[in-house]
Amino acid sequence: MSFRLKKLLEILNKEYKFDMQEKWDNSGFQIGNLQDEVFKILLTIDISFESVLYAVKNNFNCIISHHPLFFEKITSLDFNSKFYKKIKLIMDNNINVISIHTPLDFHENGVNKALAKACMLKSYEHFIDYTNDFGYGLVGNVDNQNVIDYIKKIKFKNNFENIIFYGNRDINISKIAVLGGSGAFSIKKAIDLDVDLLISSDFKYHDIQYAIENSLSLVDLGHYESEFFGLYELEIFLKNNISSSVDIYIYKNNVFKKYVL
């Protein structure tokens, strides 16, 4: 029995509510043919040239990404640019693309629930309110323990290669907030809630200074690393809600990997 892209988009929209996305976001259908039969889906954080090439070589005809393929307004296309070559590769190989960005961030079984589980949080709740019972991040508790001991536990549990910590190594922590993606905007809220440790990414110099001056420690997992677990939640949803004839795989190559030299 055929399973068409249009049906896949309807199922995703019903669950993740694309109309609830941020105004600056571009979640939903990106490129393709709504009448195409979907037979093999690749889940990825980013639509990188490498992920598209992987899809082509392995006969995927649909990619579902977290970050949108088309994010900024396109005003020109250079035939020599990697972006153009990526789009051309998608079109030449009839690959359909759907993106689920902020709707996956604040979905109850999305990026932040997956991150909370990875960080071993207990009895968590919404961290940053968005609208209509949707929110960014989760705040919860762990057993009271030294912050470095805790970080070593989550590093080992999740096979993290590089974790950046800002704060006092000697403190004990119990209240933790997690927020997948760029989390600097949540620092003030974390301080207001008396959070001991905020786990997120993309902190800038003065963000870090403000947090430390207000007794908030920070862990920067990396943008990719803090959101990747959400793909496992998306995979579970798809396997439970679309045709069993469709193969689903997760692309695990982070092209923005950090190296400690």
N, C-alpha and C positions, 0 to 999 in steps of 0.2 A: 504494500500500500504506500502510495507516494505521500511525502510530507513536505509541504511547500514552505518557502521562506515567509510568505504572508502569514501562514498559520503560526510559525515560530515567533514572528514579531508580535502577533496578537497575544500569545501566551505570555511572552516576556512583559509586554505592556500591562497586561492585567495584573501580574504579580508585582512588578517593580514601579509601575505608575510613572511613566515618563513625563506626564504633565506636572508632576511634583518636583521636577528637577530645578536646580538653580537657574536664574535667568541667563547667567553667563555660560551655562553648560550647553552641550549639544548631544545629549543622549538619544538613542533610538537608531533608526535606519540611516546608514551612511552612504552605501553604494551597492548596486546590484540589481537583480531582477526579482521582483516579488513573486513571480510565477515559477521560479526555479525550484526544482526538487532539492531538498537538503539531505545529504547522505553522510557527511563527515564534518564535524564542528571542531575548530581549534579555539580554546580559551586562552587569552593572553592579557597581560596588563597593558602593554603598548603595541600599537600597530607599527612596529619597526620594520625596516627593509628586511632584516634577518628573519623576523617572524613570518612575513609574507613569503619569503623564499622557502622557508621550511614548509609552509602550507602548500606551496606549488609542488615541491619535491615529494610530498607525502599525500598528494591528491585530496587535500581538504577543499571543499567548495564553499565553506562558510567560516568566517572568523567572528567571534564575539570578544570584543575588547572592553577593558575597563575605561581607559582613556580614549576619548573620541578620535577617530581618524581625522575629522575636520573640526578643529577647535577654534582657531582664529579665522577671520574672514580672509578668503583667498582673493587677492587683487592681481596676481600675476603668477605665471608658471614658467620657470626656466627649464628647458628640455634637458639641460645638463645637471640639474639638481637631483639629489637623492630622493627628495619628496616626489618630484614628478616621476622618476623611475619606479618608485614604490607604487604610485597610483596606476601607472601603465602596466606594471606587473600584475596588479589586482585585476584590471580590466581585461588584459590579454588572456588571463587564465580563468575568467568568469567566476571570480571569488566574490561572494556576498559578504558585506560587513555590517555588523550591528555593534553599537557601543552602549554600555551601561555604566555611567560615571557616578554622579551624585546620587541617583536612585539606589545604587548598590552600596554607597557609603552609608546612607541612613536607613536601609532596609533592616528589619529586625533579625534577619538571617543573612546579613551581608558582611561587608568588610570588617566592621567593628566588633561584631559578635565573634567572628573568626579570630580576630586579633586578641580579644579578651580571653578566649579559650587558650590561645597560644601562650598568653601571659599568665595563665592560671588564676584569673580573677574569680571571686566568688560573690554571689548575690549582688550583681551589678545592675545599674539603671542608666537612663540617658544622662549624658554629660552636658552637651550643648543642645538646647531646644532649637528646633527649626520651625516647624509648623504642623498642626493637626496630628499630634502624637508622633511626629518624625523628629529625629535628632541626630546630631553628629557625636560619635564617640560614646564610650561607656565609662562609668566610674564604679569601682567596687573595691573589694578587700582581698588581701592575702594574709597568711599568718605573719605575725610580727617577726621581723628578721632583719639582719644587716642588709643594706641596699646592695652591696657588692656580691654577697652570697646569693641574693635573689637574682641579680642580673646573670650570674654564672649559671644558675638553674635554667633560666629561659634560653640562654645561649646554647646550652647543651641540648635541651629539649627540642629546639627548633633548628638546630644546625646553623645558627647564625655565624657568619664569618667575622663580621666587624660590627661592634656595638660602641657607639660614642656616648659616654656618660659625662654629665656636668653636675657638679655638686660636691657635697661632703661625703667622703667614702666611709666615714665612721658612724653615720646615722642608721637608726632602725626605721623601717617603713612598714605600713600596713594598708594605707589608703592609696589606691593607684587609679589614675585615669589613662585610658588608651584612646587614641584617635588616629586612624589610618590616613596617610597622606600628610599634607602640610598642616602642622598643628600649632604654629606660633600664635595664631589668633585666639587660642583657647587658654593661654597662660594665665591671664587675669581671672578667668572663671575658675581655673584650677586652684589658684591662690584663695579666691573667695570661698571655695569649698573645703579648704584646709587639706588639699591633696598633698601627699608626701612626694609622689613621683609621677611625672607625666611622661608617657611613652608615645612618641609620635615621630615626626621628621621635619627637616627643612628649617631648623632654628637658625636665626641670624645672631650676630654678635650681641646686639643690644637686647634682643629677646632673652638671651641666656643671662645677661647681666641682670635684667629686671627679675627674672625667675629666682636666681641665686640670692639676690638682695631681699627677696621675700620668702626665703626658706623653702623654695620649691626646687627639687632636683629634676633633672631632665635626662631622658634617654632618647637619642636619635638613632632609630633603627635603619634609616634610609627610606626614601619615599616608596620605592618598589617593595622592599622587604615588609613595610608596614601594611601594604595593601594586598600582597600576593595571596594571603590565606583566604581572602574573599572569593578567589576562583574556586576553591574547594566547595564552598557553600553554593556557588552558582552551579557547579557540576552536579551536586546532589539534587538541586532543584530540577535541573534539566533531565536527569536520568529518571526522575519520578514523574515527570509531566509531559514528556514528548515521546514520539514513536521510538520503540526499542530497536528499530532498524537503523537509527542514526548513531554513528560512532562519535564519542566525545573524548577529547584529549586536552591536557593542559600543557601549554608551552612554558618551559621553566628556565629559559635563557634570559638573564638580565643583562641587556646590552649596556646598561649604565652602572655596571658593577664597580665598586670602590676597591682600590688596591692600597695596602699599607706598604710603603717602600722604606 
